[in-house]
Structure formats: C-alpha cells, structure tokens
Amino acid sequence: MSVDQTALEAAAFRRLVAHLQERTDVQNIDLMNLSGFCRNCLSRWYMEAAQESGLDMSKEDARTHIYGMPYDEWKAAHQTEATAEQRAAFEKTHTMK
C-alpha cells in the first residue's frame, strides 16, 4: 500500500469518526439496522488494529477514541431507549446472517 493511499484512508477514517461524534442524534441501533456496524464495532476494529500492531489498547480506550468521551458518559448524554420498531428491525437484520 502506498503512503498516499494510507494517508487518504487515515484521513477518511478521521472524518468518519468526527462525523459520528458530531451526529450524536444517530443511535447505534440505527447504524446497525442500516449498515450492519455501529460505533462499538468501529471501536472494536480500532482496538484490534492497535493490538495487531503490537500496541496495548483496552476496549474502553478504543471506545473513548471513537466516541470522543468515555462510553458511559456518551450513553448517559446521548443514548435513548430503542423503540419497538428499532428492536424489530435489528432482529430482522441480524437473523439474516
């Protein structure tokens, strides 16, 4: 992979993370229902990439990076209870696998 491609991918990743931090109105269940991944998935992938590179990173450290704050703070400030419709859509999309 060229340095230019890596730099572009890193910039796109940073923009995605910033966008998700700005769009606190978008719930993780909505992301899961529409795209099959959410902020938690992204933080897990980030942690796994760090660990594969030999870096010590905890789940909470990765979540703090992706959410822009500790996960518990984000949940208290921004997470809402999933509606019946959201839960039904989640069940439907996750039984298709």
Summary of the structure (lengths in Angstrom):
residues: 97
radius of gyration: 15.0
end to end distance: 31.5
largest distance: 46.5
contacts: 227
relative contact order: 0.13
helix: 72%
strand: 0%
